[in-house]
Amino acid sequence: MMRANAPYYFVPGLSQWPVLGAVAMFFFVLGMSQWVNGAASGPYLFALSMAILIYVLTGWFKHVVGESESGQYSARVDVSFRWSMGWFIFSEVMFFAAFFGALFYARQIAMPWLGDLNNKAFLWPDFTAHWPNTGPAGTVDAFQTMGPWPIPTINTALLLTSGLTLTWAHHALIANKRSQLVLGLALTVLLGAIFMGFQAYEYIHAYRDLNLKLTSGIFGSTFFMLTGFHGFHVTIGAIMLFFIMIRCIKGHFTPQNHFAFEAAAWYWHFVDVVWLGLYVVVYWL
């Protein structure tokens, strides 16, 4: 609960959570790099990182919620939180911009350059500059691309609908209609879970029926990196909204002070916008 008239800027004491979070990220990067390179230790290191991360997030957020509900945060702290979340989302924008940029470069710049007659004579005479590409002389196993219908289009409808249910929940919170607030959040989380279920099925279909894999050249790598990281963000956003829903059930937040809800909503709407770009660029173009 924020105290707008608090005469100070709350500064937390020493905490072990940032250090433990860094440890979790170290094992996450190490585990993922080992896993994708076929090392037996990769999955175990990744699981260890997830266990540490869950412990950190549970303890850290419980601590922050306690500080908030005890009225230690002032309007100045609220402004700091808003700036922090804004910069965090900006960093996520740049994160996805890098992958979209890699796809654009490979498709619009590198591909025509490699297919130029002057370069073909020195590099790969049998190379054809068409998208998607299997490399020179069949370097990459033949595969089929993933079209926009039906699963990607259904997932688009699911995410757009989840944005509406989340906005409905926000208006319910402002109007202090708690039952509508909880229902709107529950529907949003459910739609996110259904989205992830469809994406998991899409991946199984890609590997089993289309031979489309992470190793399927530049198309496969950009396809799975973009859709995979987006799916990861959907999962994180759904978890955030689920715990916001639990807090709402417990009576947290007021129509005037509910930044945690707003932060999760900003994140979810960002995920929606990224998907729209991904849906057009990856599945249609």
TITOR-813779 format. One record per residue (C-alpha): residue in one letter; z, y, x; chain. Coordinates in steps of 0.05 Angstrom, whole numbers, plus 5000, padded with zeros to 4 digits. Layout:
{'A',{Z,Y,X},'A'}
...
END
This chain:
{'M',{5000,5000,5000},'A'}
{'M',{4978,5066,5031},'A'}
{'R',{5026,5125,5032},'A'}
{'A',{4981,5187,5031},'A'}
{'N',{5038,5233,5050},'A'}
{'A',{5065,5193,5108},'A'}
{'P',{5079,5243,5164},'A'}
{'Y',{5057,5197,5221},'A'}
{'Y',{5000,5153,5245},'A'}
{'F',{5024,5081,5246},'A'}
{'V',{5015,5047,5314},'A'}
{'P',{5029,4972,5315},'A'}
{'G',{5070,4941,5370},'A'}
{'L',{5048,4891,5422},'A'}
{'S',{5012,4831,5393},'A'}
{'Q',{4988,4764,5418},'A'}
{'W',{4930,4761,5368},'A'}
{'P',{4876,4798,5408},'A'}
{'V',{4887,4753,5468},'A'}
{'L',{4885,4690,5427},'A'}
{'G',{4823,4716,5392},'A'}
{'A',{4789,4725,5460},'A'}
{'V',{4808,4654,5479},'A'}
{'A',{4776,4629,5414},'A'}
{'M',{4712,4667,5428},'A'}
{'F',{4709,4639,5499},'A'}
{'F',{4712,4568,5474},'A'}
{'F',{4663,4585,5418},'A'}
{'V',{4610,4610,5467},'A'}
{'L',{4623,4553,5516},'A'}
{'G',{4622,4500,5461},'A'}
{'M',{4559,4526,5428},'A'}
{'S',{4522,4531,5495},'A'}
{'Q',{4543,4460,5513},'A'}
{'W',{4526,4434,5443},'A'}
{'V',{4455,4461,5440},'A'}
{'N',{4442,4433,5510},'A'}
{'G',{4463,4363,5490},'A'}
{'A',{4530,4360,5527},'A'}
{'A',{4580,4312,5496},'A'}
{'S',{4637,4362,5503},'A'}
{'G',{4601,4415,5461},'A'}
{'P',{4624,4395,5391},'A'}
{'Y',{4696,4386,5414},'A'}
{'L',{4699,4454,5447},'A'}
{'F',{4668,4485,5386},'A'}
{'A',{4720,4451,5341},'A'}
{'L',{4775,4476,5387},'A'}
{'S',{4749,4547,5382},'A'}
{'M',{4747,4543,5306},'A'}
{'A',{4819,4516,5303},'A'}
{'I',{4844,4573,5347},'A'}
{'L',{4803,4624,5308},'A'}
{'I',{4830,4601,5241},'A'}
{'Y',{4901,4606,5269},'A'}
{'V',{4888,4676,5295},'A'}
{'L',{4856,4702,5232},'A'}
{'T',{4910,4672,5187},'A'}
{'G',{4967,4701,5228},'A'}
{'W',{4935,4768,5244},'A'}
{'F',{4913,4784,5173},'A'}
{'K',{4979,4761,5145},'A'}
{'H',{5013,4810,5192},'A'}
{'V',{4966,4867,5173},'A'}
{'V',{4974,4853,5099},'A'}
{'G',{5049,4857,5107},'A'}
{'E',{5043,4924,5142},'A'}
{'S',{4998,4950,5087},'A'}
{'E',{5041,4925,5029},'A'}
{'S',{5104,4954,5060},'A'}
{'G',{5074,5023,5058},'A'}
{'Q',{5066,5035,5133},'A'}
{'Y',{4994,5060,5129},'A'}
{'S',{4978,5133,5116},'A'}
{'A',{4914,5168,5097},'A'}
{'R',{4898,5177,5171},'A'}
{'V',{4902,5102,5182},'A'}
{'D',{4857,5091,5121},'A'}
{'V',{4804,5137,5152},'A'}
{'S',{4809,5098,5218},'A'}
{'F',{4799,5032,5181},'A'}
{'R',{4737,5061,5146},'A'}
{'W',{4706,5085,5212},'A'}
{'S',{4722,5018,5245},'A'}
{'M',{4689,4978,5190},'A'}
{'G',{4629,5025,5190},'A'}
{'W',{4619,5016,5265},'A'}
{'F',{4628,4941,5258},'A'}
{'I',{4573,4937,5205},'A'}
{'F',{4529,4980,5250},'A'}
{'S',{4539,4930,5306},'A'}
{'E',{4517,4875,5258},'A'}
{'V',{4456,4915,5240},'A'}
{'M',{4438,4919,5314},'A'}
{'F',{4452,4844,5320},'A'}
{'F',{4401,4826,5267},'A'}
{'A',{4353,4880,5292},'A'}
{'A',{4349,4843,5358},'A'}
{'F',{4327,4779,5324},'A'}
{'F',{4278,4814,5278},'A'}
{'G',{4252,4851,5340},'A'}
{'A',{4242,4785,5377},'A'}
{'L',{4203,4758,5319},'A'}
{'F',{4160,4821,5315},'A'}
{'Y',{4147,4821,5390},'A'}
{'A',{4127,4748,5391},'A'}
{'R',{4082,4753,5331},'A'}
{'Q',{4050,4822,5338},'A'}
{'I',{4049,4834,5413},'A'}
{'A',{4057,4770,5454},'A'}
{'M',{4013,4726,5411},'A'}
{'P',{3951,4772,5411},'A'}
{'W',{3961,4785,5485},'A'}
{'L',{3962,4711,5502},'A'}
{'G',{3901,4700,5459},'A'}
{'D',{3861,4754,5494},'A'}
{'L',{3798,4727,5527},'A'}
{'N',{3818,4754,5595},'A'}
{'N',{3887,4720,5593},'A'}
{'K',{3861,4655,5564},'A'}
{'A',{3817,4645,5626},'A'}
{'F',{3878,4648,5672},'A'}
{'L',{3933,4618,5628},'A'}
{'W',{3914,4568,5574},'A'}
{'P',{3840,4562,5559},'A'}
{'D',{3854,4522,5496},'A'}
{'F',{3905,4571,5468},'A'}
{'T',{3892,4599,5399},'A'}
{'A',{3929,4661,5376},'A'}
{'H',{3950,4643,5306},'A'}
{'W',{4018,4644,5272},'A'}
{'P',{4056,4598,5273},'A'}
{'N',{4037,4569,5340},'A'}
{'T',{4048,4501,5371},'A'}
{'G',{4034,4525,5442},'A'}
{'P',{3978,4504,5489},'A'}
{'A',{3951,4433,5483},'A'}
{'G',{4003,4414,5431},'A'}
{'T',{4064,4432,5473},'A'}
{'V',{4105,4435,5409},'A'}
{'D',{4103,4378,5359},'A'}
{'A',{4064,4395,5296},'A'}
{'F',{4106,4423,5239},'A'}
{'Q',{4100,4456,5172},'A'}
{'T',{4129,4524,5155},'A'}
{'M',{4180,4537,5101},'A'}
{'G',{4149,4574,5042},'A'}
{'P',{4184,4624,4996},'A'}
{'W',{4187,4577,4936},'A'}
{'P',{4231,4550,4907},'A'}
{'I',{4295,4551,4948},'A'}
{'P',{4288,4618,4985},'A'}
{'T',{4269,4653,4920},'A'}
{'I',{4328,4620,4883},'A'}
{'N',{4374,4642,4940},'A'}
{'T',{4348,4713,4934},'A'}
{'A',{4365,4713,4860},'A'}
{'L',{4434,4685,4876},'A'}
{'L',{4451,4738,4927},'A'}
{'L',{4425,4795,4884},'A'}
{'T',{4466,4770,4826},'A'}
{'S',{4527,4764,4871},'A'}
{'G',{4519,4838,4889},'A'}
{'L',{4522,4854,4815},'A'}
{'T',{4584,4812,4802},'A'}
{'L',{4619,4844,4862},'A'}
{'T',{4602,4914,4837},'A'}
{'W',{4629,4894,4768},'A'}
{'A',{4693,4871,4801},'A'}
{'H',{4699,4937,4839},'A'}
{'H',{4692,4977,4775},'A'}
{'A',{4743,4932,4742},'A'}
{'L',{4792,4946,4799},'A'}
{'I',{4782,5021,4791},'A'}
{'A',{4794,5014,4717},'A'}
{'N',{4855,4969,4731},'A'}
{'K',{4826,4911,4691},'A'}
{'R',{4855,4855,4733},'A'}
{'S',{4826,4796,4695},'A'}
{'Q',{4755,4823,4701},'A'}
{'L',{4769,4839,4774},'A'}
{'V',{4789,4767,4790},'A'}
{'L',{4732,4738,4749},'A'}
{'G',{4680,4782,4784},'A'}
{'L',{4706,4761,4852},'A'}
{'A',{4708,4687,4833},'A'}
{'L',{4635,4690,4809},'A'}
{'T',{4614,4725,4873},'A'}
{'V',{4647,4672,4917},'A'}
{'L',{4617,4617,4874},'A'}
{'L',{4547,4646,4880},'A'}
{'G',{4556,4651,4955},'A'}
{'A',{4577,4578,4959},'A'}
{'I',{4516,4557,4918},'A'}
{'F',{4472,4598,4965},'A'}
{'M',{4500,4560,5024},'A'}
{'G',{4490,4493,4989},'A'}
{'F',{4417,4509,4978},'A'}
{'Q',{4409,4531,5050},'A'}
{'A',{4439,4466,5075},'A'}
{'Y',{4390,4428,5032},'A'}
{'E',{4333,4471,5059},'A'}
{'Y',{4352,4454,5131},'A'}
{'I',{4354,4380,5115},'A'}
{'H',{4286,4386,5083},'A'}
{'A',{4259,4424,5143},'A'}
{'Y',{4282,4372,5194},'A'}
{'R',{4267,4310,5153},'A'}
{'D',{4203,4328,5117},'A'}
{'L',{4170,4386,5153},'A'}
{'N',{4189,4369,5225},'A'}
{'L',{4211,4441,5231},'A'}
{'K',{4267,4445,5282},'A'}
{'L',{4301,4493,5328},'A'}
{'T',{4255,4467,5383},'A'}
{'S',{4191,4481,5343},'A'}
{'G',{4168,4537,5388},'A'}
{'I',{4180,4610,5376},'A'}
{'F',{4172,4601,5301},'A'}
{'G',{4226,4548,5297},'A'}
{'S',{4275,4585,5342},'A'}
{'T',{4268,4652,5305},'A'}
{'F',{4269,4618,5237},'A'}
{'F',{4334,4581,5250},'A'}
{'M',{4367,4637,5288},'A'}
{'L',{4354,4688,5233},'A'}
{'T',{4369,4643,5174},'A'}
{'G',{4426,4607,5209},'A'}
{'F',{4463,4670,5230},'A'}
{'H',{4452,4700,5162},'A'}
{'G',{4481,4637,5130},'A'}
{'F',{4541,4643,5177},'A'}
{'H',{4551,4715,5154},'A'}
{'V',{4547,4693,5081},'A'}
{'T',{4601,4642,5095},'A'}
{'I',{4646,4693,5129},'A'}
{'G',{4634,4742,5072},'A'}
{'A',{4651,4690,5020},'A'}
{'I',{4716,4672,5056},'A'}
{'M',{4734,4746,5060},'A'}
{'L',{4722,4756,4986},'A'}
{'F',{4761,4692,4969},'A'}
{'F',{4823,4718,5004},'A'}
{'I',{4813,4786,4972},'A'}
{'M',{4813,4750,4905},'A'}
{'I',{4878,4715,4923},'A'}
{'R',{4909,4782,4940},'A'}
{'C',{4884,4810,4873},'A'}
{'I',{4917,4752,4837},'A'}
{'K',{4982,4768,4873},'A'}
{'G',{4977,4840,4848},'A'}
{'H',{4955,4874,4912},'A'}
{'F',{4913,4937,4911},'A'}
{'T',{4913,4995,4863},'A'}
{'P',{4855,5035,4832},'A'}
{'Q',{4868,5089,4884},'A'}
{'N',{4882,5048,4946},'A'}
{'H',{4841,4985,4959},'A'}
{'F',{4804,4992,5025},'A'}
{'A',{4808,4918,5042},'A'}
{'F',{4768,4904,4979},'A'}
{'E',{4718,4958,4997},'A'}
{'A',{4710,4933,5068},'A'}
{'A',{4694,4862,5043},'A'}
{'A',{4646,4892,4992},'A'}
{'W',{4610,4933,5045},'A'}
{'Y',{4601,4871,5087},'A'}
{'W',{4575,4830,5028},'A'}
{'H',{4524,4883,5008},'A'}
{'F',{4501,4887,5081},'A'}
{'V',{4490,4812,5080},'A'}
{'D',{4449,4820,5016},'A'}
{'V',{4404,4873,5048},'A'}
{'V',{4393,4831,5110},'A'}
{'W',{4371,4773,5067},'A'}
{'L',{4319,4815,5030},'A'}
{'G',{4288,4834,5097},'A'}
{'L',{4291,4762,5121},'A'}
{'Y',{4262,4736,5055},'A'}
{'V',{4201,4781,5062},'A'}
{'V',{4189,4776,5138},'A'}
{'V',{4205,4703,5150},'A'}
{'Y',{4183,4669,5085},'A'}
{'W',{4126,4712,5059},'A'}
{'L',{4092,4745,5119},'A'}
END
